[in-house]
Amino acid sequence: MRITDHSDYIFDTCVDTQKTYVPMKFRFTLHNHVDTEGKSLMYLHITQDGKRDRIPLEYLKIERKHWDNKKQRATKLCQNPHFNLLLENIEKKITTIKTTYLLSEQHLTIAYFKEEFLNTFSRTDFIAFMLKMLEELRPQMKNGTYQTQMKAYRRLKNYTEKVLYTEITHSFLEKYKSYLATDGLAATSINAHIAVIKKYLNLAVKRGVKLPLDTTSITIGTTGGNKVNLDGVEVDSLADYFTSRFIKPAHKQPLGLFLLGCFNGFRISDAQQITAENISNGRIIFTSVKTGKRQIVNINLTTESIISYCPEVLNQLHSDQHINRMLKEIQDIVGIRKKMTFHVARHTFATNYLRLGGKVEVLQQILGHSDIKETMTYVHIVQEEQDRGMMILDNLIAGSHFSQLLAS
């Protein structure tokens, strides 16, 4: 939309189902007060259907003699070279708000406009709305839930700074899933991120936002994962590479952190926060990022050896994505065919703990599970392995005489 006359900008907004239009006008105006620098504060003045309001633009001040009220622009004498550019950005923001409401067939009132403009509640930008709602709902959430949903928000914001509700289609979601996959996320993690987005889209709909899709048609796959874990031979092959003189320098710290997870059950968020200060009297003491619970883990000999051999394992911080990329390189080098992410270390600890005779009640405490049903999933994995192991006895008698008898 090209505006050639800045004297009045008219925004027609649809009212209810009658399809009648109420003009909304705005102008830039200066406050009468002049500060010590001789400048006046700029306001955005809004009128609609006999009502009026104004929004102070705190970051815009100008000398009255440098303002052309008819053109609604600063003159060339203005000392701020970016003043008119900032005004143009404001106009673009207004145009975006107006366009979104028209496409959504929603009535744009002055109150709604102010909410949108000040980003207190966005009916145009879903990412801004998501952040606002996250902060509003935070007191009602467990810390772990909040961190998980904030991670989904940051991922989406990294993908695109802004996404209009009118752009949220099934095609958009599929492209976003592809982006998450190329960024190294497992299918279950991708599903978890989409589930969070769906939750906040539903909240937007409840607040009157109209979407181009029905949120009930957004399908979410399994988010529980299949608990990929490594057996003793695979962990041993990683330990061999970790202590070899052939290990790539970039692999050493991420692999050391992963091995700590294999022998302690750490989540990546917890492993990343542990430093030497968390170690006292042969124990690692920390507060879980996900649950907010204080956890105490006795240091076993293997953990002590890893930290002694590679002290930087506790004082180098890398992003989750970097660590998972390094683990992918490492698994290719040592020949592990399972898909390795850091969370595999936690599953590896839990399953091997039970394989070696550990009690499920103790495992629950170590992992910090509030419900033993979470821990029992590892019991089922080990039990299935034992059940399958019994089948090898069918090979005890070559040709299986009993199978032949049953077949005859």
C-alpha positions as CSV (number, residue, x, y, z in Angstrom):
1,M,0.0,0.0,0.0
2,R,1.6,3.3,-1.1
3,I,0.6,6.4,0.8
4,T,1.1,9.7,-1.0
5,D,-0.8,12.0,1.3
6,H,0.2,11.9,5.0
7,S,-2.5,14.2,6.2
8,D,-4.8,11.3,7.3
9,Y,-4.4,7.6,7.1
10,I,-7.7,5.8,6.9
11,F,-8.1,2.1,7.9
12,D,-11.4,0.5,7.1
13,T,-12.3,-2.3,9.5
14,C,-15.1,-4.8,9.1
15,V,-17.8,-4.7,11.9
16,D,-19.4,-8.0,12.9
17,T,-21.3,-9.8,10.2
18,Q,-22.9,-6.8,8.6
19,K,-19.8,-6.1,6.5
20,T,-20.0,-2.4,7.2
21,Y,-16.8,-0.4,7.5
22,V,-15.8,2.1,10.2
23,P,-12.9,4.3,9.2
24,M,-9.9,4.5,11.6
25,K,-7.7,7.5,11.3
26,F,-4.3,8.3,12.8
27,R,-2.0,11.2,12.8
28,F,1.4,11.9,14.4
29,T,1.1,14.8,16.9
30,L,3.5,16.6,19.2
31,H,2.9,17.2,22.9
32,N,2.7,20.8,24.0
33,H,5.4,20.2,26.7
34,V,9.0,21.1,25.6
35,D,11.8,19.4,27.5
36,T,15.2,20.9,28.5
37,E,16.6,20.0,25.1
38,G,13.8,22.0,23.4
39,K,12.1,18.8,22.1
40,S,8.5,17.6,22.3
41,L,7.3,14.0,22.6
42,M,5.6,12.4,19.6
43,Y,2.2,10.8,19.9
44,L,0.2,8.5,17.6
45,H,-3.3,10.1,17.6
46,I,-6.1,7.7,16.7
47,T,-9.8,8.4,16.0
48,Q,-12.7,6.1,15.1
49,D,-16.4,6.5,15.1
50,G,-16.3,9.6,17.3
51,K,-13.8,8.0,19.8
52,R,-10.2,9.0,20.1
53,D,-7.1,7.9,21.9
54,R,-3.3,8.4,21.7
55,I,-0.2,6.4,22.2
56,P,3.0,8.1,23.4
57,L,6.0,7.2,21.2
58,E,8.6,7.4,24.0
59,Y,11.6,6.9,21.6
60,L,10.6,9.8,19.3
61,K,11.2,13.4,20.3
62,I,11.7,16.3,18.0
63,E,12.0,20.1,18.0
64,R,8.7,21.6,16.9
65,K,10.4,23.8,14.2
66,H,11.8,20.6,12.6
67,W,8.3,19.0,12.2
68,D,6.2,19.4,9.1
69,N,2.7,18.7,10.4
70,K,1.1,18.6,6.9
71,K,3.5,16.1,5.5
72,Q,3.7,14.3,8.8
73,R,7.4,14.1,8.5
74,A,10.6,15.6,10.0
75,T,12.2,18.3,7.9
76,K,15.7,18.0,6.6
77,L,16.9,20.1,9.5
78,C,16.1,17.4,12.0
79,Q,19.3,16.1,13.7
80,N,18.0,12.6,13.9
81,P,18.7,11.0,10.4
82,H,16.5,8.0,11.3
83,F,13.4,9.9,12.5
84,N,11.4,9.5,9.3
85,L,12.5,5.9,8.9
86,L,11.1,5.1,12.4
87,L,7.8,6.8,11.4
88,E,7.6,4.6,8.2
89,N,8.2,1.5,10.4
90,I,5.3,2.5,12.6
91,E,3.1,2.9,9.5
92,K,4.1,-0.5,8.3
93,K,3.1,-2.0,11.7
94,I,-0.3,-0.3,11.5
95,T,-0.8,-1.7,7.9
96,T,0.1,-5.2,9.2
97,I,-2.4,-5.0,12.0
98,K,-5.1,-3.7,9.7
99,T,-4.5,-6.3,7.0
100,T,-4.6,-9.2,9.5
101,Y,-7.9,-8.1,11.0
102,L,-9.4,-7.7,7.5
103,L,-8.3,-11.2,6.5
104,S,-9.5,-12.6,9.8
105,E,-12.8,-10.8,9.4
106,Q,-12.5,-9.3,12.9
107,H,-13.5,-5.9,14.1
108,L,-10.5,-3.7,14.8
109,T,-11.4,-1.3,17.6
110,I,-9.1,1.3,19.1
111,A,-8.7,-0.9,22.2
112,Y,-7.6,-3.9,20.1
113,F,-5.3,-1.6,18.0
114,K,-3.5,-0.4,21.1
115,E,-3.1,-4.0,22.4
116,E,-1.6,-5.0,19.1
117,F,0.6,-1.9,18.7
118,L,2.0,-2.2,22.3
119,N,2.2,-6.0,22.0
120,T,0.3,-6.6,25.2
121,F,-1.8,-9.1,23.3
122,S,-1.1,-9.8,19.6
123,R,-3.9,-10.7,17.2
124,T,-1.5,-10.5,14.3
125,D,1.9,-12.0,15.3
126,F,1.6,-15.5,16.8
127,I,5.2,-15.5,18.2
128,A,4.6,-12.3,20.2
129,F,1.3,-13.8,21.5
130,M,3.0,-17.0,22.5
131,L,5.7,-15.1,24.5
132,K,3.0,-13.0,26.2
133,M,0.9,-16.0,27.2
134,L,4.0,-17.9,28.4
135,E,4.8,-15.1,30.8
136,E,1.1,-14.9,31.9
137,L,0.9,-18.7,32.5
138,R,4.3,-19.1,34.1
139,P,3.0,-18.9,37.7
140,Q,0.7,-21.8,37.0
141,M,3.4,-24.1,35.4
142,K,6.0,-26.4,36.9
143,N,9.5,-25.1,36.1
144,G,10.2,-28.0,33.8
145,T,7.0,-27.4,31.8
146,Y,7.8,-23.7,31.4
147,Q,11.4,-24.5,30.3
148,T,10.1,-27.0,27.7
149,Q,7.6,-24.6,26.3
150,M,10.1,-21.7,26.3
151,K,12.4,-24.0,24.3
152,A,9.6,-24.5,21.7
153,Y,9.1,-20.7,21.6
154,R,12.8,-20.1,21.0
155,R,13.0,-22.7,18.2
156,L,10.1,-21.1,16.4
157,K,11.6,-17.6,16.8
158,N,14.9,-18.8,15.5
159,Y,13.0,-20.2,12.5
160,T,11.2,-16.9,11.8
161,E,11.2,-13.6,13.7
162,K,7.5,-13.1,13.1
163,V,4.6,-15.2,11.8
164,L,1.2,-13.8,11.1
165,Y,-1.8,-15.9,12.0
166,T,-2.9,-15.8,8.4
167,E,0.3,-17.6,7.5
168,I,-0.2,-20.5,9.8
169,T,-1.4,-23.3,7.5
170,H,-0.7,-27.0,7.3
171,S,2.0,-26.2,4.7
172,F,3.7,-23.8,7.2
173,L,3.7,-26.5,9.9
174,E,5.1,-29.1,7.6
175,K,8.0,-26.8,6.5
176,Y,8.7,-26.1,10.2
177,K,8.8,-29.8,10.9
178,S,11.3,-30.2,8.1
179,Y,13.4,-27.4,9.6
180,L,13.4,-29.0,13.0
181,A,14.5,-32.4,11.5
182,T,17.4,-30.8,9.6
183,D,18.4,-29.1,12.9
184,G,18.9,-32.6,14.5
185,L,15.7,-33.1,16.4
186,A,14.2,-36.6,16.8
187,A,10.7,-37.3,15.6
188,T,9.4,-37.4,19.1
189,S,11.0,-34.0,20.0
190,I,9.5,-32.5,16.8
191,N,6.1,-33.8,17.8
192,A,6.5,-32.2,21.3
193,H,7.3,-28.8,19.7
194,I,4.3,-29.0,17.5
195,A,2.1,-30.0,20.5
196,V,3.2,-26.8,22.3
197,I,2.5,-24.7,19.2
198,K,-1.0,-26.3,18.9
199,K,-1.7,-25.4,22.6
200,Y,-1.0,-21.7,22.1
201,L,-2.9,-21.7,18.8
202,N,-5.9,-23.0,20.7
203,L,-5.4,-20.2,23.3
204,A,-5.4,-17.7,20.5
205,V,-8.6,-19.1,19.1
206,K,-10.3,-18.9,22.5
207,R,-9.4,-15.2,22.5
208,G,-11.1,-14.6,19.2
209,V,-8.3,-15.1,16.7
210,K,-9.4,-16.6,13.4
211,L,-7.0,-19.1,11.8
212,P,-6.8,-20.4,8.2
213,L,-6.9,-23.9,9.6
214,D,-8.9,-25.9,12.2
215,T,-6.5,-26.7,15.1
216,T,-8.3,-30.1,15.6
217,S,-6.8,-31.1,12.2
218,I,-3.2,-30.6,13.6
219,T,-2.1,-34.2,14.3
220,I,0.5,-34.8,16.9
221,G,2.5,-38.0,16.8
222,T,4.0,-39.8,19.8
223,T,6.1,-37.6,22.1
224,G,7.2,-40.3,24.5
225,G,10.0,-41.7,22.4
226,N,11.1,-45.3,22.1
227,K,13.7,-45.1,24.9
228,V,16.8,-45.8,22.6
229,N,19.5,-47.0,24.9
230,L,23.1,-48.4,24.6
231,D,24.2,-51.8,26.0
232,G,27.5,-52.4,27.8
233,V,29.4,-53.2,24.7
234,E,28.4,-49.9,23.0
235,V,29.2,-47.9,26.1
236,D,32.6,-49.6,26.3
237,S,33.3,-48.7,22.6
238,L,32.6,-45.0,23.5
239,A,34.9,-45.2,26.5
240,D,37.6,-46.7,24.3
241,Y,37.3,-43.8,21.9
242,F,37.2,-41.2,24.7
243,T,40.5,-42.4,26.2
244,S,42.3,-43.0,22.9
245,R,44.9,-40.7,21.5
246,F,43.0,-40.6,18.2
247,I,40.0,-38.8,19.6
248,K,39.2,-35.5,17.8
249,P,39.6,-32.6,20.3
250,A,36.1,-31.3,19.4
251,H,34.7,-34.7,20.5
252,K,36.3,-35.0,23.9
253,Q,34.2,-32.7,26.1
254,P,30.7,-33.6,24.5
255,L,31.6,-37.3,24.8
256,G,32.8,-36.9,28.4
257,L,29.5,-35.2,29.2
258,F,27.5,-38.0,27.5
259,L,29.4,-40.7,29.4
260,L,28.6,-38.9,32.7
261,G,25.0,-39.1,31.6
262,C,25.4,-42.9,30.9
263,F,26.7,-43.4,34.5
264,N,24.4,-41.0,36.4
265,G,21.2,-40.5,34.4
266,F,21.6,-36.8,33.9
267,R,19.4,-34.8,31.5
268,I,21.3,-32.5,29.2
269,S,19.9,-29.5,30.9
270,D,21.2,-30.7,34.3
271,A,24.6,-32.0,32.9
272,Q,25.2,-28.5,31.3
273,Q,24.8,-26.7,34.6
274,I,26.9,-28.9,36.8
275,T,30.4,-27.5,37.7
276,A,33.1,-28.3,40.3
277,E,31.1,-26.2,42.8
278,N,28.3,-28.8,42.7
279,I,30.7,-31.5,43.9
280,S,31.0,-31.9,47.7
281,N,32.0,-34.9,49.9
282,G,31.8,-37.4,47.1
283,R,28.4,-36.2,45.9
284,I,27.0,-34.1,43.1
285,I,24.3,-31.8,44.4
286,F,22.2,-29.8,41.9
287,T,18.6,-28.6,41.3
288,S,17.0,-30.2,38.3
289,V,16.1,-27.6,35.6
290,K,13.0,-29.6,34.5
291,T,11.5,-30.5,37.9
292,G,13.0,-27.8,40.2
293,K,13.8,-30.6,42.7
294,R,17.1,-30.7,44.6
295,Q,19.0,-33.9,43.7
296,I,21.9,-35.6,45.3
297,V,24.0,-38.2,43.4
298,N,26.8,-40.2,44.9
299,I,29.9,-40.1,42.7
300,N,30.8,-43.6,41.5
301,L,34.3,-44.6,40.5
302,T,33.6,-44.2,36.8
303,T,32.3,-40.7,37.2
304,E,35.3,-39.7,39.3
305,S,37.6,-41.2,36.6
306,I,35.9,-39.2,33.8
307,I,36.1,-35.9,35.6
308,S,39.8,-36.6,36.6
309,Y,40.7,-37.6,33.0
310,C,38.8,-34.7,31.4
311,P,38.3,-31.8,33.9
312,E,36.9,-29.5,31.1
313,V,33.9,-31.8,31.0
314,L,32.5,-29.6,33.8
315,N,33.6,-26.1,32.7
316,Q,32.9,-26.0,29.0
317,L,29.4,-25.0,27.9
318,H,28.1,-25.9,24.4
319,S,24.6,-25.6,23.0
320,D,22.4,-28.7,23.0
321,Q,22.5,-28.8,19.2
322,H,26.3,-28.7,19.1
323,I,26.6,-31.6,21.5
324,N,24.1,-33.7,19.6
325,R,26.0,-33.0,16.3
326,M,29.2,-34.1,17.9
327,L,27.5,-37.3,19.2
328,K,26.3,-38.0,15.6
329,E,29.9,-37.8,14.4
330,I,31.1,-40.0,17.3
331,Q,28.6,-42.7,16.7
332,D,29.7,-43.0,13.0
333,I,33.3,-43.3,14.1
334,V,32.8,-46.0,16.7
335,G,30.2,-47.9,14.6
336,I,27.0,-47.4,16.7
337,R,24.0,-47.6,14.4
338,K,21.4,-46.4,16.9
339,K,20.5,-42.7,16.7
340,M,22.4,-41.0,19.5
341,T,21.3,-37.8,21.1
342,F,22.2,-36.8,24.7
343,H,18.9,-38.1,26.1
344,V,20.0,-41.6,25.0
345,A,22.6,-41.4,27.9
346,R,19.7,-41.1,30.4
347,H,17.9,-44.1,28.9
348,T,21.2,-46.0,28.8
349,F,21.8,-45.4,32.5
350,A,18.3,-46.4,33.5
351,T,18.2,-49.7,31.5
352,N,21.7,-50.7,32.4
353,Y,21.0,-50.0,36.1
354,L,18.1,-52.4,36.0
355,R,20.0,-55.0,33.9
356,L,22.7,-55.1,36.6
357,G,20.1,-55.7,39.3
358,G,19.2,-52.3,40.5
359,K,15.8,-51.7,42.2
360,V,13.2,-49.7,40.4
361,E,12.3,-47.8,43.5
362,V,15.9,-46.6,43.9
363,L,16.0,-45.8,40.1
364,Q,12.9,-43.6,40.5
365,Q,14.7,-41.5,43.2
366,I,17.9,-41.2,41.1
367,L,16.0,-40.1,38.0
368,G,13.9,-37.7,40.0
369,H,10.6,-39.2,38.7
370,S,7.5,-38.0,40.6
371,D,5.5,-41.0,39.4
372,I,6.9,-44.5,39.4
373,K,4.9,-45.2,36.2
374,E,7.6,-43.2,34.4
375,T,10.3,-45.4,35.8
376,M,8.4,-48.6,35.0
377,T,8.8,-48.0,31.3
378,Y,12.5,-49.0,31.7
379,V,11.4,-52.1,33.6
380,H,9.2,-53.1,30.7
381,I,12.2,-52.6,28.3
382,V,14.4,-54.9,30.3
383,Q,11.6,-57.5,30.8
384,E,11.0,-57.6,27.0
385,E,14.8,-58.3,26.5
386,Q,14.6,-61.1,29.0
387,D,11.5,-62.6,27.3
388,R,13.3,-62.4,23.9
389,G,16.4,-64.0,25.5
390,M,14.4,-67.1,26.5
391,M,13.8,-67.7,22.8
392,I,17.4,-68.7,22.2
393,L,16.8,-72.0,24.0
394,D,14.8,-73.1,20.9
395,N,18.2,-73.5,19.2
396,L,19.3,-76.0,21.8
397,I,18.3,-79.0,19.7
398,A,19.3,-78.7,16.1
399,G,16.3,-79.0,13.8
400,S,14.0,-78.8,16.8
401,H,12.4,-82.3,16.9
402,F,9.5,-80.9,18.9
403,S,8.7,-78.3,16.2
404,Q,8.7,-81.1,13.6
405,L,6.3,-83.1,15.8
406,L,4.0,-80.1,16.2
407,A,4.0,-79.5,12.4
408,S,3.1,-83.2,11.6
